[in-house]
Each structure stands twice: as C-alpha cells, then as structure tokens.
Amino acid sequence: MRGLLMMVGFPDLPLLSLVLVLTMIVLGAMMFGWIADLLLADSAFGTALNTGILLVGAFCGAWLWHRYGVRTPFDPDAVRAGAATGAGLALLLALTAVKR
C-alpha cells in the first residue's frame, strides 16, 4: 500500500493525516460528481457512479503523469494534481459520450 501511495505522489504521512487527506479527496470527487450530474442531466451516471469514474480517472492520470511526466517549470505536485483532475473529467466526459 505504501508503494502505491508513493507512486501517485503521497508523501509518508501518519495514519490520521493520510485518512484526512483521502477523505478530502473523496469529498472533492463527490462534489465534482454532483456538479457533473447537474450539468450532464440525463446523460450522467448518477452522483455515486460519477464520483467513482472521476476517482478512477484521477488515479490513472496521476499514475501516468508520474510515469511519463514531462518536465515543466511549475510545481510538480500542482501539475500532477491538475493532470489527475483533467484525466478524471476527461474519462467522465468520454464515458458520457459513449453512453449517448
């Protein structure tokens, strides 16, 4: 588990801090899932499934950026967070387009 967390960019954290960070990530994904459900209306998958799709896409995006990332002059953690957010939203939009 530690290796997986380090791979997507989590530093070594005490258990309480790790739980707090993961809770904030899940709540943020739930907020994005709810907003996507409002914006996509009938094309959406529902708040819970939107949240799951966003988290899977974000995890894959963070992993891919860690593996194949391009050097930028910006903060690497901020770039990884942006890549993860974009990958989650891209996966949700792609699956919504396939559903139609």
N, C-alpha and C positions, 0 to 999 in steps of 0.2 A: 504494500500500500504506500509506503514512504517513497519508493522509487517512482510510482505512478504520479504522486502528488508533486514530486520534484520535477518530473518530466513536463508537466503543464505549467510550471512556474511558481508553485507554492514553496516558500522557504520552510525551514524547520520551525514549526510552531508548537507551543504547548497544546495539549488536547483541547482545553477550553477555548483558546484563541482559534484553533482550527474549526471547531464546531461553530463558533461565532461567524467566522468568515464564510463557511459553507452555507450557513443559514442566510446570510446576507445575499449570497449569490443566488440561492433558490428563491428567495423573496423577490429579488430583482427580476429573475426569469419569469416568475409568476406575474409580476407587473407587466412585463413585455408581452406575455401570453394573453393577458386580459386585454391590453390595448390592441393587440393583433386581432383578437376575437371581435372587438368593437369595430375595427377598421375593415376587416375582411367579411364581416356579416355572415352570409350563408356559405361562403367558400371556406370558412375557418373550420378547424377540427374541434373546437371547444377549448376552454381555458387550460384544463389539465394536460391535454394532449399537445396543445401549442407550447406549453411550458416544457414538456418532455422533449419535443422536437428542438426547441431553442437550446436546451442544455446539451443535447447530443451534438448539435451543430457547433455550439461554442467549444465543447471539449475537443471535437475533431479539428476545428480551426486553430485552437491553441496548440494542439499537438503538432499539426502540420507546420505552423509557423515556427515552433521550436525546432522542428526537424529540418525545414528547408528555408528558414527565415533569411531575408535579405538585410544586410547592414544598413541602418538608417541613422541620421544624426539625432533622432529623437530618443526619448527614454524607452529602453527595450520593454519594460513592463507595460507602459502605456500603449505601445504598438501592439503587444501581444493581446492586451485587453480589447483594443479596437478590432484586431483581426478575429478574435473569438466572437465578439458581438456581431460583426459583419457576417461571419460564417453561419452563426445561428439564425440570423434574419434571412440570409440567402437560402439556407436549407428550408426554412418555413415557407418562403415565397415559391421556391421550386416545387415543393410538395403540394402547395395550393394550386399552382398552375397545372400540375399533373392531375390533380383531383377534378378540375373542371373538365 
